[in-house]
Amino acid sequence: MALALAFASFSAASAEEDAAQPVAAVDQLPQGQEVSGTVIELAGWVVAANDNQGYPFAVIDKAAAQILVFGGDGRLRGAAPGLFGSAVGDHTAPGIAGLALREIPGRDRTTPAGRFVGGFGPSIDAGRVLWVDYDSAVSIHPTATGVPAEKRPERLASPSPDDNRVTHGCINVSPEFYEQIISATFKRGGVFYILPDEASLAETFPEFAQSRATTQRNDGRRARSARQ
């Protein structure tokens, strides 16, 4: 698939793994929906800099409502749409983890941006969940149908990302993608990179932003040299 080919160069697998037949990545993104250049650059930097330290990782683009999941070897395992916090913003309100869902003010129903190290663990009301950030009570879980008026499955199936902001801050994916990709990939935890809504990349991922700026400067110097 085209999406898998776009990330093929990120693989850091061993020679033995390279010799094995690669498993095709699961692509649930709407037909024709593109992955942003920033997502591609960030995923490539994670592998090149070993920022994930060999753990599986996900790059999550709130604006495009996309979740891309990679193995610890850098291979793309799956891409799918997701649902996110109904409020636009990157902050985590103080004490929000101790509030019941109905008590969270609308302005604070955000999915925070940044780099998070997470893993499976217990929750008070939902059993064992995949925590992205335990301190802010943000997890990834299958789409729930408990509130029909929210139409979460329908929003997830929509080809547009404009209606994917509906949760209290957690990240929802389809049950199939959760079982096949999320649950299987992050059994022992992983790293989650959530792109910002409003904050700059320099604030959110300073090391990536610095590396990106250096690469752009070097490319500019090479281009000038070629014209001389």
Legacy VTK file of the C-alpha trace (Angstrom):
# vtk DataFile Version 3.0
C-alpha trace
ASCII
DATASET POLYDATA
POINTS 228 float
0.000 0.000 0.000
1.116 3.560 -0.636
1.001 4.483 3.042
3.308 1.647 4.023
5.747 2.585 1.273
5.873 6.150 2.568
7.336 4.888 5.823
9.448 2.007 4.546
12.706 3.926 4.964
12.110 4.350 8.706
12.687 0.678 9.475
15.502 -0.043 11.898
14.984 -3.798 11.841
17.839 -6.290 12.022
19.115 -8.132 8.955
17.228 -11.218 10.085
13.987 -9.272 10.382
14.570 -7.620 7.018
14.867 -11.033 5.427
11.448 -12.048 6.752
8.323 -11.352 4.748
6.975 -7.992 6.002
3.397 -7.889 7.257
1.207 -5.377 5.424
0.184 -2.417 7.577
-3.500 -1.973 8.362
-4.763 1.199 6.700
-8.174 2.379 7.886
-7.741 6.011 6.857
-10.492 7.361 4.582
-9.751 6.884 0.906
-7.713 9.757 -0.469
-6.862 11.235 2.931
-3.211 12.258 3.083
-0.754 12.024 5.977
0.901 15.373 6.697
4.560 16.026 6.015
5.038 16.912 9.687
3.820 13.478 10.764
6.168 11.796 8.305
9.110 13.931 9.438
8.381 13.342 13.134
8.095 9.580 12.687
11.358 9.518 10.756
13.098 11.578 13.437
11.841 9.291 16.220
13.494 6.299 14.560
16.672 8.112 13.450
17.216 9.616 16.910
16.057 6.440 18.699
13.790 8.697 20.735
11.445 5.740 21.295
14.353 3.683 22.709
13.203 0.620 20.820
9.626 0.730 22.087
6.623 0.838 19.762
5.255 4.310 19.230
2.348 6.239 17.788
2.228 9.605 16.076
-1.151 11.219 16.635
-2.384 14.148 14.544
-5.394 15.771 16.229
-6.060 18.222 13.411
-6.305 15.444 10.829
-7.857 12.996 13.333
-5.227 10.370 12.465
-3.335 7.800 14.508
-0.282 6.085 13.023
1.200 3.144 14.934
4.773 1.869 14.532
6.577 -1.114 15.959
9.775 -0.725 17.928
11.646 -1.467 14.702
10.128 1.589 13.031
7.833 -0.337 10.716
4.371 1.081 10.176
1.815 -1.292 11.685
-1.369 0.624 11.133
-3.078 3.927 10.456
-6.618 4.853 11.400
-8.929 7.744 12.212
-9.481 8.654 15.854
-11.786 10.692 18.057
-10.333 13.331 20.375
-11.244 15.834 23.074
-14.144 18.093 22.141
-12.194 21.212 23.199
-9.417 22.537 20.983
-6.264 22.981 23.039
-3.135 21.265 24.277
-3.278 21.858 28.026
-4.218 19.595 30.907
-6.309 21.278 33.581
-4.986 20.823 37.142
-6.800 18.072 39.036
-8.718 16.855 36.004
-7.774 13.221 36.651
-9.812 13.298 39.860
-13.034 14.525 38.230
-15.960 12.476 37.036
-16.598 12.868 33.298
-19.720 14.977 33.852
-17.709 17.332 36.077
-15.088 18.212 33.455
-15.774 21.724 32.087
-16.193 21.900 28.336
-13.106 24.085 27.915
-10.950 21.435 29.622
-12.057 18.467 27.527
-8.765 18.559 25.646
-6.419 15.886 24.391
-3.031 17.176 25.560
-0.127 17.493 23.149
3.396 16.223 23.741
5.521 13.128 24.211
4.090 10.570 26.613
5.341 7.204 27.833
2.348 4.991 28.550
1.141 1.462 28.974
-1.690 -0.756 30.125
-2.924 -0.406 33.671
-6.056 -0.505 35.828
-8.740 2.178 35.900
-11.516 2.817 38.392
-14.434 2.517 35.991
-13.223 0.903 32.762
-11.090 -2.045 33.814
-7.651 -2.382 32.226
-6.940 0.445 29.775
-4.032 1.714 27.696
-2.921 4.874 29.480
-1.294 7.459 27.230
-0.806 9.822 30.164
-1.890 8.539 33.565
-1.540 11.938 35.272
-4.109 13.558 32.980
-6.255 10.384 32.757
-5.926 10.183 28.970
-6.164 6.721 27.465
-6.779 5.049 24.117
-9.831 2.806 23.989
-12.365 1.429 21.515
-15.218 3.670 20.469
-18.068 3.476 22.951
-21.745 3.535 22.027
-23.020 4.370 25.515
-24.297 7.832 24.513
-26.160 7.384 21.194
-26.607 11.146 20.756
-22.824 11.565 20.444
-22.788 9.272 17.382
-19.184 8.259 18.010
-19.105 5.313 15.563
-20.630 7.519 12.856
-18.133 10.298 13.526
-15.269 7.826 13.330
-16.542 6.484 10.008
-16.954 9.970 8.526
-14.369 10.813 5.826
-13.890 14.306 7.277
-11.852 15.036 10.430
-14.088 18.012 11.244
-16.535 15.979 13.349
-13.969 13.914 15.277
-13.816 16.167 18.348
-16.305 14.674 20.790
-14.596 12.938 23.732
-13.764 14.188 27.218
-10.071 14.016 26.274
-9.412 10.345 25.658
-8.606 8.929 22.220
-11.084 6.567 20.565
-10.413 4.177 17.684
-12.544 1.490 16.089
-12.835 -1.772 18.069
-11.196 -3.638 15.185
-8.173 -1.332 15.071
-7.869 -1.424 18.843
-7.784 -5.220 19.033
-5.726 -5.848 15.911
-3.176 -3.029 16.175
-3.296 -0.976 19.405
-3.667 -3.791 21.922
-1.233 -6.086 20.117
1.448 -3.429 19.589
1.476 -1.821 23.044
1.308 -4.933 25.232
4.445 -3.795 27.051
3.870 -0.068 26.702
5.170 2.495 24.272
5.685 6.153 23.427
2.952 8.472 22.167
3.621 11.680 20.224
0.545 13.919 20.041
0.801 16.913 17.707
-0.472 20.230 19.064
-3.614 22.154 18.154
-2.285 25.573 19.083
1.186 25.287 20.627
4.249 25.375 18.372
6.294 22.314 17.477
9.250 23.955 19.211
7.281 24.042 22.469
5.874 20.544 22.076
8.844 18.634 20.633
11.911 20.866 21.085
14.524 18.274 20.060
12.610 17.372 16.899
12.111 21.050 16.018
15.806 21.759 16.493
16.806 18.814 14.312
14.301 19.882 11.666
15.655 23.435 11.606
19.230 22.170 11.294
18.273 19.909 8.390
16.509 22.762 6.613
19.541 25.051 7.031
21.880 22.364 5.690
19.574 21.724 2.731
19.576 25.461 2.003
23.377 25.590 2.025
23.606 22.620 -0.341
21.082 24.228 -2.690
23.052 27.472 -2.787
26.259 25.581 -3.415
24.706 23.766 -6.348
23.858 27.063 -8.086
27.390 28.438 -7.950
LINES 1 229
228 0 1 2 3 4 5 6 7 8 9 10 11 12 13 14 15 16 17 18 19 20 21 22 23 24 25 26 27 28 29 30 31 32 33 34 35 36 37 38 39 40 41 42 43 44 45 46 47 48 49 50 51 52 53 54 55 56 57 58 59 60 61 62 63 64 65 66 67 68 69 70 71 72 73 74 75 76 77 78 79 80 81 82 83 84 85 86 87 88 89 90 91 92 93 94 95 96 97 98 99 100 101 102 103 104 105 106 107 108 109 110 111 112 113 114 115 116 117 118 119 120 121 122 123 124 125 126 127 128 129 130 131 132 133 134 135 136 137 138 139 140 141 142 143 144 145 146 147 148 149 150 151 152 153 154 155 156 157 158 159 160 161 162 163 164 165 166 167 168 169 170 171 172 173 174 175 176 177 178 179 180 181 182 183 184 185 186 187 188 189 190 191 192 193 194 195 196 197 198 199 200 201 202 203 204 205 206 207 208 209 210 211 212 213 214 215 216 217 218 219 220 221 222 223 224 225 226 227
